[in-house]
Amino acid sequence: MFKSIRWKITIIFVFLVLSSEILIGIFNLIGVSNHYHREFSQSVDTVFTEDIKNDLLAAANELTIPAPAEDDGAATVMEESSANNIAMINDILSSHSGSLGITASRFYCILDGKDGKVLTSSDGTTIIDHTPTVETAIAGNEAKEARISKKYMDYAFPLKNGDAVKYVVYIKDNCHQLASVTKTLIDIFLMSLILSLIVSAIFATIISKSITVPIQQLSSHARKLADGDITALQKTESRDELSSLRNALVDLAQTRKRSSDQAMGEKIKVETILQNMSDGILAFDMKGNLIHYNREAKKLLQRRYFDDIKFDRFFKEINAGITLGDLLYMQPDGSVEREVRISNQYLQLNFATFKVDNKVGGIIVIIHDITKQEKLEHSRRDFVANVSHELRTPLTTIKSYSETLADMPDVDRELQVRFLDVIASESDRMARIISDLLTLSELDENHTYIKTPDTIDVRKMLEIIVERMSLTAKKKNQTLTYRPTNEVPIITGDYGVLERAIINVVSNALKYTGEGGKINVYSSKVYNDICIKVTDNGIGIPEDKLPHIFDRFYRVDKARSRDTGGTGLGLAIAKQSLESSFGGKIKISSVLQKGTEVTITIPCK
Ligand code: ADP
């Protein structure tokens, strides 16, 4: 409680007032006492001048001879003379009793010079204490005691006759008056002390309040400032200490707010960047506890929760083959790379340390989804293998037929022609594969050279294609019919691309439909699209093969497709060229042994 400024100010104020009061009281008492003693000393000095002393001596030694009585002897004469002397001395002293300040507490007396007995006194005193002053005077010397430390003051003057002390004039102040004055003063002093205590306590409370209340208000405002309420305190023009403190607090709060806003802005920026990164981020402290992660990390690692993740345990779980210990002794600025597979996703993990206060503070893990690259790499490898295989087959045929021909110079003409036909057809096949590959390569690299777009009458185009391919259909007793549903608008674009795609689809329908099959070609306008549909009642495609039907070199039945001259590139080229040249789409649906339906959709421009 007494630690508060309010109490401290009150106590100091009351202490100062009381101590000054006490000091004044003590000085007053000492002053009064001093004055009293000085006054006694001065009175004695003023009265007992050399003249008075001589008068007193004379009075003491004067011999008065009264008329002799008949029976009186010499002794009686002496007694009477002595009484006269005493009376004379008494007269002199009495005449100066005013100057000596003779009162109830101060008296004078005349003592016998031999034994110090009281012969007469101003107040009837008959017995006195034989103080050192009295003893000194009886011994023949004048003496005075007026020290404050003594409870009395006295003065003694010996009246001698020759060397013998005849009388002693003795004045004593028993200080009763001083004691009574002192007591009165102390009473007054105590009264004023109590009053001062009350008044000073009231004043101290008022003064301390005038100081502490603004401080308390300032503290409460400062607390609000600390809680972020910047409007809690405003600057003031006053120049006093509290106003300076207030202004300093406002400056401090504003600076703090600015820097915390800045820090918050930076934090939000970093957080936004981290949260919106396409890579996943994990941060671990030196104990291996996860301290930060972003949304992408959760998604890539396919985890809903990241609670209680520990570095070593987690990376062991996903088979990353790395521990915290491996990283701590890594070169500064170095990083470690690992690849993991989580279900059908391939992830690349980059581990790097980060520093806090110039020491390794933890580990940052950047997770990069490399599934696409992995798949691309995979399909690239497949593609190379497919191309090699596709080219090797006709090459092997050509080689074996040509070697046979070479080994049999006498072979008959008919067989020779058959062999040469096979060689020519395999060469055509190779040429087709190479031409298809070149087309795909052009489409891949977007080498669609800019040419003036053709005006395409889809209906007419379909009529021509169907008519041209009817001959092939007839060979297998198939019925190829074009059935336009409604009018289709004229569009613009690359005629050759669309024609090639439709021919591929129709020729597939013919190829994969048996003898006497039915192939229908439809055209219609549906909303803003031109829809070309080719249906057949052929062998169909198994459901599980449908997702791969547009892959390069994909064939449901490799042997049969090769027999029919297929390369497995037709639908891949059709899809890619329709998308890039017309923004169109191609879809295929099929039921095994029932038939297939291929739909090409081209938006009308
Ligand atoms: P291909 O040159 O081998 O015909 P495509 O890319 O045109 O190559 O076709 C890929 C594969 O799709 C074919 O090998 C075939 O197995 C299957 N296919 C395409 N169209 C049909 C269809 N109408 N009926 C049955 N299977 C089809």
Boltz pocket constraint, residues with backbone or C-beta under 6 A from the ligand:
constraints:
  - pocket:
      binder: B
      contacts: [[A, 504], [A, 505], [A, 508], [A, 509], [A, 510], [A, 512], [A, 513], [A, 536], [A, 538], [A, 539], [A, 540], [A, 541], [A, 549], [A, 551], [A, 554], [A, 555], [A, 556], [A, 557], [A, 561], [A, 565], [A, 566], [A, 567], [A, 568], [A, 569], [A, 570], [A, 571], [A, 572], [A, 596]]
      max_distance: 6.0
